[in-house]
């Protein structure tokens, strides 16, 4: 991951351990490396956190856009 992002491994390790928070541009870069859109990532994150898209109105968009 670090190599594909062009950052040191220690930088990525801090994401993984929660020592460092990501800004939106960093999340977008990680999504690109993983082959995800930022929207796909956000929907999955909300589902895993038990929000199911309700909090920000994504459930409506998810059904329409993501099947």
C-alpha positions, 0 to 999 in steps of 0.5 A: 500500500505504501509503495502504491501511495508513494508514502513511507510504510510508517505513514500507513502503519499510523493509519492502521493503528489509529495513531493518525487520522486521514483527510479526505484527499488521503482517503480518496488516494487509498480508494483509488489504490483499492479500486473503489470510488469514495462513494462505495467506500462511504457506503461500506463504512456506514454499513459496517458502523451500523448506520446503513446510510440513514444518517446522511441519506445514502440509503436512498442513493445506494438503492438507486445507484448500487443496486 
